[in-house]
Amino acid sequence: PALFMDNARKGSVVSRANSIGSTSASSVPNTDDEDSDYHQEPYKESYKDQRRRAHTRAEQKRRDAIKKGYDDLQAIVPTCQQQDFSIGSQKLSKAIVLQKTIDYIQFLHKEKKKQEEEVSTLRKDAMALKIMKVNYEQIVKAHQDNPNEGKDQVSDQVKFNVFQGIMDSLFQSFNASISVTSFQELSACVFRWIEEHCKPQTLQDIVIGVLHQLKSQLY
């Protein structure tokens, strides 16, 4: 009987403990669910923040690239580096930088076209010089083949002296008669000079005078 009573008391104690444990467990909130909700909500917020930060970085990168582009243009275009007194010492705006860049590009296009025309002219001159060179080589070869031919002809130096004398005489009258204060006055003076100093009789007198001065070289 004593053993039975002892076991009964132990069973009662265990039963009450289980009952209390069961009651306590039922009264305690589900911490696993709360922990899950607690961690899940910050994850959504951090994802939004992460996207916002990525967008901010991308936007800042785009703005930095645009700023660098304008800075490079301002450093490359010479007119952007010149002082503009209309805006003083203020920093050039993007609109001004773009306009100066456009103007500079148009200037470069004109310079390129001008240089291309000069190159074309030089090529024509080079071709003419080649033709003249070939002709002179043919003349020299012909002279070498017939050294006595043209022995009594006037030398090139004498021809040049005659030409120089005629041109010097004409230039003296031209320089004394022409005014260059304006293009209109220059044009009018040129026509008057041609009418007065380039008449056939006047040119004949000039040539005769030059030949008279150089007659010692001719004979």
Residue pairs with C-beta under 8 A, 6 or more apart in sequence:
70 94
70 97
73 80
73 97
73 98
73 101
74 80
74 81
74 92
74 97
75 81
77 97
77 100
77 101
77 104
78 104
79 100
79 103
79 104
80 92
80 96
80 97
80 100
80 101
84 92
84 96
87 96
92 100
142 149
143 149
143 150
154 218
158 214
158 217
158 218
161 214
161 217
162 207
162 210
162 211
162 214
165 210
165 213
165 214
166 206
166 207
166 210
169 206
169 209
169 210
170 197
170 198
170 206
173 193
173 197
174 193
174 197
177 189
177 192
177 193
177 196
177 197
178 186
178 189
178 190
178 193
179 185
179 186
179 189
180 186
196 202
211 218
